[in-house]
């Protein structure tokens, strides 16, 4: 059962744990032994978070490759595109009737 729990990685939870470890270490709340354990856990959490980010980046890259490169548009251009889409749909509806 512990393997199922380990395989369900939660990025936000891991990042929050890492932040609390760093805070505790910076505040000097931990003994030397606790600091070493916290450091080891922090390294593990960092690696897990980096792996999750790399996986997400690869997924985004696959989606971009499949659908073409996204083109940045200005806010005003986005509104113009939306206005044209409404006009086109009105024309399409009248032609269908």
C-alpha angles and dihedrals in degrees: 000000000000090000091060090051091048093049092055096079116188111200097194093048092048091049091050090050090050091050092051091049091051091047093050091048093047092049091053092235094137133077119236092264092047090048091053091049091047090049092052091048090047092053090050092048091047092053092047092049092047090050091050091050092049090050091050091048091051090050091051090048091051091051091049091048091050096045103031131255114311115242118219112231132188121247091249091052090051090055091049091052091050092049091051091048090056091049092048092050091051090053092047091051093051092049091051092057 
